[in-house]
Amino acid sequence: DTAVSQTPKYLVTQMGNDKSIKCEQNLGHDTMYWYKQDSKKFLKIMFSYNNKELIINETVPNRFSPKSPDKAHLNLHINSLELGDSAVYFCASSQDLSGGEQFFGPGTRLTVL
Amino acid sequence: EDQVTQSPEALRLQEGESSSLNCSYTVSGLRGLFWYRQDPGKGPEFLFTLYSAGEEKEKERLKATLTKKESFLHITAPKPEDSATYLCAVGADSNYQLIWGAGTKLIIKP
């Protein structure tokens, strides 16, 4: 059983398009995250949700909008895609907000042409 | 400002050649220090949590140690399957997010 799953794994799209990435965890965790990993492999937190409530919202353009329909799901919608959005996006979850032990999904490689 | 620095950026070793990776941190109140392993094309995988200076954790050929300023990940007699990028992250008392280092890419040659 996959603990944290993301779809799609690869996403290739044109500038200006809108796209979504879905994430689900079956671990019963309260907290979920979205990270962006750039070409230099640096992991940057974007958002964190705890029991469907937004906790962390780093300096991310308004074009990025997370949605958590329930605590097992955290989706990421991106409007008006730009070249600089190309990266690998990881979803993760942890038992609670103190969660240093985070479980990561396989990642979604987004390429904007 | 809370900060995590890992060194070296990359490390190439022969199989069986032991070495250490470094994670230096500056944080206002350490909640915990966390080591992860990331294989190419995959998400990071949790390895260890260290909470206080002097603490050590071991798993197979890996041992993590912690002081008030840095953590070391010691690799003893590594094998090619230990090749990966090793990430260090720090949690601060002041907020919920982890502060991540840029990672050390470890390559073990047979």
Boltz contact constraints between the chains, C-beta under 6 A:
constraints:
  - contact:
      token1: [A, 41]
      token2: [B, 103]
      max_distance: 6.0
  - contact:
      token1: [A, 42]
      token2: [B, 102]
      max_distance: 6.0
  - contact:
      token1: [A, 43]
      token2: [B, 100]
      max_distance: 6.0
  - contact:
      token1: [A, 45]
      token2: [B, 97]
      max_distance: 6.0
  - contact:
      token1: [A, 56]
      token2: [B, 97]
      max_distance: 6.0
  - contact:
      token1: [A, 90]
      token2: [B, 43]
      max_distance: 6.0
  - contact:
      token1: [A, 97]
      token2: [B, 96]
      max_distance: 6.0
  - contact:
      token1: [A, 100]
      token2: [B, 32]
      max_distance: 6.0
  - contact:
      token1: [A, 100]
      token2: [B, 34]
      max_distance: 6.0
  - contact:
      token1: [A, 100]
      token2: [B, 49]
      max_distance: 6.0
  - contact:
      token1: [A, 100]
      token2: [B, 91]
      max_distance: 6.0
  - contact:
      token1: [A, 101]
      token2: [B, 46]
      max_distance: 6.0
  - contact:
      token1: [A, 104]
      token2: [B, 43]
      max_distance: 6.0
  - contact:
      token1: [A, 104]
      token2: [B, 44]
      max_distance: 6.0
  - contact:
      token1: [A, 105]
      token2: [B, 43]
      max_distance: 6.0
  - contact:
      token1: [A, 106]
      token2: [B, 43]
      max_distance: 6.0
  - contact:
      token1: [A, 107]
      token2: [B, 43]
      max_distance: 6.0
